[in-house]
């Protein structure tokens, strides 16, 4: 039985408010893409409000145009399958229509103990670390992945992260 699951976050700066017509192609497919994730093999959990998505969360109060998506998956391969080989991949190929080019790390992956729900605080720390140090056990990306390491995981102070707002 697995001891760890894979957490992922991706952030992006939208070109306009979600209500703007330029964002319609993205907004109109949110429910479909989130539902697809929920039904995908290996899916465990995603951060969402009662509306069923994460577009209301603003991880960086100084910039309300940055949106986020955070989820937990059983394996890297199952997440990779969803991200690149489903309808999600189609949206990903068109992201330039709705999102500005992002400077710095905008995707981070990391291992969490089974049952752990990452928080916004945790994802921000993981992205910042990845941006400063490159891929490591603490935060990595699809280009350079790591398998979970028990010794490393046991050394993490999980209480240093603020709890998830959507448990």
C-alpha positions as CSV (number, residue, x, y, z in Angstrom):
1,X,0.0,0.0,0.0
2,X,1.3,3.4,-0.9
3,X,2.6,5.7,1.8
4,X,2.7,8.8,-0.3
5,X,0.6,10.7,-2.8
6,X,1.7,13.3,-5.3
7,X,0.6,16.9,-4.7
8,X,0.6,19.4,-7.6
9,X,0.0,23.1,-8.0
10,X,-0.1,25.3,-11.0
11,X,-0.6,29.0,-11.1
12,X,-1.2,31.5,-13.8
13,X,-1.8,35.2,-14.3
14,X,-5.1,35.7,-16.2
15,X,-5.1,38.3,-19.0
16,X,-8.4,39.7,-17.8
17,X,-11.0,39.3,-15.0
18,X,-12.9,36.0,-15.3
19,X,-16.1,37.8,-16.4
20,X,-14.3,39.4,-19.4
21,X,-15.2,37.8,-22.8
22,X,-11.5,37.1,-23.5
23,X,-11.7,34.5,-20.6
24,X,-14.8,32.7,-21.9
25,X,-13.0,29.9,-23.6
26,X,-11.3,29.0,-20.3
27,X,-14.2,29.7,-17.9
28,X,-16.7,27.8,-20.0
29,X,-14.7,24.6,-19.8
30,X,-13.8,24.7,-16.1
31,X,-16.6,22.5,-14.9
32,X,-15.9,19.9,-17.7
33,X,-12.1,19.8,-16.9
34,X,-12.6,19.6,-13.2
35,X,-15.2,16.8,-13.6
36,X,-12.7,15.0,-15.9
37,X,-10.0,15.3,-13.1
38,X,-12.4,14.0,-10.5
39,X,-13.1,10.9,-12.6
40,X,-9.5,10.3,-13.7
41,X,-7.5,7.2,-12.6
42,X,-5.3,8.2,-9.7
43,X,-7.2,11.3,-8.7
44,X,-7.4,11.8,-4.9
45,X,-8.4,15.3,-4.1
46,X,-8.5,18.9,-5.4
47,X,-8.7,22.3,-3.7
48,X,-12.1,23.7,-4.4
49,X,-14.8,26.0,-3.0
50,X,-18.5,25.0,-2.7
51,X,-18.8,26.2,-6.3
52,X,-16.6,23.3,-7.3
53,X,-13.5,25.1,-8.5
54,X,-10.5,27.0,-7.2
55,X,-10.9,30.2,-9.1
56,X,-12.1,32.1,-6.0
57,X,-8.8,31.5,-4.2
58,X,-6.2,34.2,-4.6
59,X,-2.9,32.9,-3.3
60,X,-1.2,36.2,-3.7
61,X,-3.3,39.1,-2.2
62,X,-1.1,41.7,-3.9
63,X,-2.0,40.2,-7.3
64,X,-5.6,39.2,-7.7
65,X,-5.1,38.1,-11.3
66,X,-3.1,35.0,-10.2
67,X,-5.3,31.9,-10.2
68,X,-4.3,28.5,-8.8
69,X,-5.2,24.8,-9.1
70,X,-4.0,22.3,-6.6
71,X,-4.7,18.6,-6.4
72,X,-3.4,15.3,-5.1
73,X,-2.8,12.2,-7.2
74,X,-1.7,8.6,-6.5
75,X,1.2,8.6,-9.0
76,X,3.1,10.9,-11.3
77,X,2.1,8.8,-14.3
78,X,-1.6,9.2,-13.6
79,X,-1.2,12.9,-13.2
80,X,0.9,13.1,-16.4
81,X,-1.8,11.2,-18.2
82,X,-4.5,13.6,-17.1
83,X,-2.5,16.7,-17.7
84,X,-1.2,15.9,-21.2
85,X,-3.4,13.2,-22.7
86,X,-7.0,14.3,-22.0
87,X,-9.1,17.3,-22.8
88,X,-7.0,19.1,-20.2
89,X,-4.0,18.9,-22.6
90,X,-6.1,20.7,-25.2
91,X,-6.7,23.6,-22.8
92,X,-3.0,23.6,-21.9
93,X,-2.0,24.1,-25.5
94,X,-4.3,27.2,-25.6
95,X,-3.3,28.7,-22.3
96,X,-1.6,31.6,-24.0
97,X,-5.1,32.8,-25.0
98,X,-6.1,33.3,-21.4
99,X,-2.9,33.5,-19.4
100,X,0.1,35.8,-19.5
101,X,3.6,34.3,-19.8
102,X,4.7,33.6,-16.3
103,X,8.2,34.4,-15.0
104,X,9.4,31.9,-12.5
105,X,8.1,28.5,-11.3
106,X,4.4,28.1,-12.0
107,X,4.1,24.3,-11.6
108,X,5.3,22.3,-8.6
109,X,5.0,18.7,-7.6
110,X,5.9,17.1,-4.3
111,X,5.1,14.0,-2.3
112,X,2.8,14.1,0.7
113,X,1.8,11.4,3.2
114,X,-1.4,9.6,2.2
115,X,-4.3,11.6,3.7
116,X,-2.5,15.0,3.7
117,X,-4.2,17.9,2.1
118,X,-1.8,20.6,1.0
119,X,-2.6,24.2,1.8
120,X,-2.1,27.5,-0.1
121,X,0.7,28.4,2.3
122,X,2.4,25.0,1.6
123,X,2.1,25.4,-2.2
124,X,3.5,28.9,-2.1
125,X,6.5,27.7,-0.1
126,X,7.0,24.8,-2.5
127,X,6.8,27.1,-5.6
128,X,9.2,29.6,-4.1
129,X,11.7,26.9,-3.2
130,X,11.5,25.4,-6.7
131,X,12.1,28.8,-8.2
132,X,15.1,29.5,-6.0
133,X,16.7,26.0,-5.9
134,X,15.5,24.1,-8.9
135,X,14.0,20.6,-8.7
136,X,14.6,18.7,-5.5
137,X,12.8,16.3,-3.2
138,X,11.0,19.3,-1.6
139,X,9.5,20.5,-4.9
140,X,10.1,19.4,-8.5
141,X,8.4,19.4,-11.9
142,X,7.6,17.1,-14.8
143,X,11.0,17.5,-16.4
144,X,12.9,16.3,-13.3
145,X,10.9,14.1,-10.9
146,X,11.8,12.3,-7.7
147,X,10.5,9.2,-6.1
148,X,9.3,9.6,-2.5
149,X,12.1,9.3,0.0
150,X,11.1,8.1,3.6
151,X,14.1,9.8,5.3
152,X,13.4,13.1,3.5
153,X,9.7,13.0,4.2
154,X,10.2,12.3,7.9
155,X,12.5,15.3,8.2
156,X,9.7,17.7,7.0
157,X,8.0,19.8,9.7
158,X,4.5,19.5,8.4
159,X,3.2,21.7,11.2
160,X,5.1,24.6,9.6
161,X,2.5,24.9,6.9
162,X,-0.8,26.7,7.6
163,X,-3.7,24.3,7.3
164,X,-5.7,23.9,4.1
165,X,-8.8,26.2,4.0
166,X,-10.9,23.6,2.2
167,X,-10.7,20.4,4.2
